[in-house]
Amino acid sequence: MEHEACENALDLDNFQTGDEELSEAWIGRAKTELTEDPDKLEDELSDMRKFLDSKAEFATVPRDAKFLVKFLRAKSHDMIKVEEMISRYCIARTKYRDNFQTCLPSLSVESFSHQIQTILLHRDRVARRVFIFRVGMWDPAVVSKEEVFSANQLCLELMAREQKTQISGIIAVVDMAGLSWSHWMQMSMDYIQSMVAVVQNSFPIRFKEIHIINESPIFQVAFTLVKPFLTEKMKQRLRFHGTSLESLHSCVPASILPEELGGNMGQFSNQGVVTTLQGMEEFFVQLQNIAVKQ
């Protein structure tokens, strides 16, 4: 059962992608929620490396602990599921390669300038990271669907580098205000499947809740097509709020949200995210080298 309260809940918590040490509170949370045993981590990482070394197609996959540990935590240290996830992660980067073409901070500056997505610096009530995506800020005539995918992926990779976020998971707030047919015309079945793959067992982060607000009749049509690809577990994590900010705030406090979502934290901005990502270019170049023969 998740902690009702946790260290860093609702606190300003700047992005930590380095070698920060976990406090006793976070170590305890990892043990409770993920069955993590610090004394077994090195052996588990060694087993992961052996698995990768046993298959030639994984030759370009990073072997460092910082990269691998997120898969262990995403699957609560179930080694069979860990191996399945890292395989799907690598295959997705190959199968949907077009979506990753601009998946470098240096190539996504223009995409981020449209303020489509961000990650809040404040964590939620149970210390989860909050990712926000605003459909209405996406102009398909200016930013391609592949560029949107890459920018989102950069955000996810950033969050997945944080040890605390590996433990707590994330929530997403998707603002559907402004969704139009021009957006829906971009949604090929292949693209839909690639997006669903990210949130369902192909990316090493725990998606705890997805909050949809300002959904429209167009969204209902779109969701009808997407729904068959979702697992029952993922469907149960969706929360629909209509146009009610009060409903959203009952789940995601107004105190941490931007004013565009009725919050108290000033105007929506992704500058902190962009600045952090720009310092991670080398890491993302390494990820671009992952290629798996299917």
N, C-alpha and C positions, 0 to 999 in steps of 0.2 A: 504494500500500500504506500502511495506517495506521501511524503511528509506534508503536513498541513502548513508548516512554516519551515523555512530553511535560510541558512546564512546567505546574505546578498539579496534576499527577496525585496523587490521594489527599490533596490539601491542603484545608484549610478555605478556601473561596472564597465570600465573601458575595456576594449577588446584585448584579450590575453592570448596571443598565439605563440608565445615563447616557451620557456621552460619553467613557468611558475609552479611552485609547489602547492599541493592541495592542503587545505587546513584539515584538522581532525573531523570537523563537521562534514566536509565534503567526502572525506575518506569513508566516514560512517554511512553517508548517503549511498555511495557507490556499493558498499557492502550490502546495505538493505535492499536497494532497488535493482542492483545488477548482479548480485551474488559475487562481487569482486573480492578477491583475496590478493592483497599486495604481494604476498610471499610467492604467489604462483604466476605473477605477471611475466617474469622473464622466461619461464618455461613455456608459457602460452605463446609469447612472441617468437620464441625459437621454433615452436611447432608451426607457426604461420610461415616463417621463412623456409622451413623444410618443404611445406606444401607448395609454396611458390617456386622453389628451386626444382621441384619434381616435374614441373611442366614448362616446356620450352616457351610456350606462348606467353608466359608471365615474366619473361626475361627483363622487360623494361619497367616492371612495377617496383616502386620504391620499397626498400627493405628496412628503413629506419623505424625506430619505435614510435616516434611521434606520428608517423603516417599510419602505422598498423594498429595502434591501440584503439583508434576510433571504431574500427570494425569489431574488436572484442567487446567494447562497451555497447555498441549498437545492437548486438545480439546476446547481451548478458552472458558473455563468455561461453556460450554453447558452440564448441569448436566446429561441429558439422555445419551449423548455420552460418558461422563466421566464414568458413571456406566458400559456402554457396554465395554469400553476399559479395565477397571480394571478386569472385568470378563474374557475377552479374554486373558489378561496378565496372570492371574492365571491358566486358563485352559491350555494355551500353555506350562507352566512349568510342567504341569502334563501329557498332551498328548504326548509331546516330551521329556519326562524325561531323556531319554538316552543322549540327547544333552547337558544336564545340569549336568551330573555326575561329571565333573571336573570344575564346575563353582565356584571355590574358588581360590583366588590368590595363596594360598599355593600349590594347585594342578596344576597350570598352568605355573609354572616357566619354565619347559622344553619347552612348546609350545611357550612361548614368546621369548625364547632364539634363535629361528629361524628367528626372525625379520620379521614376516609375516605381522603384523599389528601395527599401532601406531596411536596416536592422536597428532596433532601438538600443540605446546605450543603457537604459534601465531594464532590469529583469522584472518578470511578472511576480505574482503572489507566491509562487513556488519556485522562484529563481530560474525560470526558463527564459531563453532568448526569445524575442518577438520579431518576426520577419513580416514586413508589410509590403503588399503589392497593390498598386493602383492601376486598374485596367484603363481608366479614362485618360491617364497621362500618356498612354502608348498610342502613337500615331503610326500605323503600319506603313504609311507612305514615306516615313522618315527613318524608322527603326524596324528592321526586319524581325520576323519571329525568331530566327536563329540568333540574332543579337540579343533579343529579350531573354531567350533561354540561357545564353552564355552569361549574361549579367546575373541572372538568378542563380546560376551554378556557382559563380564566383562568391556570392553571398553565402551559399550553403557551405562551400568549402571553408570559408572564413570561420563560420560558426563551428564547423566540425573540427577545427584546429584547437578550439578552446576546451581544456579539460573539464571545466565545470559544465559546459554545454553538452559535452559527450555524456555526462552523467544525468543532467536534468532534462535534456531534450529541448525541443523548440515548439512554439506555437506560431501559426501564421494567421494574419488578418488580410483577407482579400476583398478589396473595395471594388465592387462591380459597377459603381456609378460611371456612366459614360460608355458602357459596353454597347457596341453597335455591330451591325452586320459586316462592316469592314473588318472588324476584329475576327468575327466568326469565319469569314471567308479565308482567313489564314490557317484555320485549324484542319489540316489534313488528318486522316486517321493515323498516319505514321507519326505525326507530331503529337497528337493526343497520347498515343501509346508511349512516346518518349517522356512526356511530362508525367504520366502516371507511374512509369517505371522509376522515376526519381523518388517519389514518395512511398513506393511500395517495394521495399527489399533490394533496391539497387543503389541506394546511397546511404552511407554510414552515419546517420543521424536519426534520433528518435522524434518522429513527428507526433506530438501528443494531442494537439487540437488544431483544426483549421476553421477559422471563423469567416463566414461569408456575410457581407453586408451590402445593402443597396442592390440586391439581385432584382432582375427585371424579367419580363416575359422572354426576352431573347436568351437570358441566362438559363431559364427553365428548359428551353429547347436544347441549348448546348449541353446542359447537365444530363438530359435524357440520353444523349449519345455517349457521354463520358461514364455514366453510372455503371454500365455493364462491366467496365474494366476495373472497377474498384472492389477490393475485398470487403467482406462484412466488417472486419476490424476497422478498416479505413472509413467506411460509411458511418460507423458509430462515432468517429472522431470529428465529423463535420458538424458545425453549428451554424444555423441559418438565423439571421437577425432582421431580415427585411430592411426597413429604413430606420429601425429603432436604435439610436445611439445608446439609449438607456439599457437596452438588452445587451449590446456589445460591452458596455462599461461594467455590467454585472459579472462579466467574465475576464475582461481586460481593463484594469483600472484607468480612469480618465487621467489620473496623475502621471502616467507614463506615456500617454498617447499624444501625438501632435494635434494641433488645433483643428486641422482638417477632418479629424475623426472625433471632434468634440473634446479633445484633451487639453491639458494644461502645460504642455512642454514646448510651446511655440510652434513656428511653422515647420512643416515637413522638410527634412533635409537628409541627404545621404552623404554629406561631405566627410563625416567621420569614417564611414565605410570605405569610401573611395581612397582616402588618405592611407588607411590601414592596408588596403589591397595593393596600393602602389609599392608598398614595402615588401610585398610577397611575390613579386614578378618571377623570381628564380624558381620558387616552388611551383608556380603554375606552368612555367616552361617545362619543368620536369614531368608534370602530369600530361602535357600535350604529347609526350613521347610514348605514352601507353597505347599500344596497338595489339589487339588480340585476333588471331585468325579463328574464324568460326567454322 
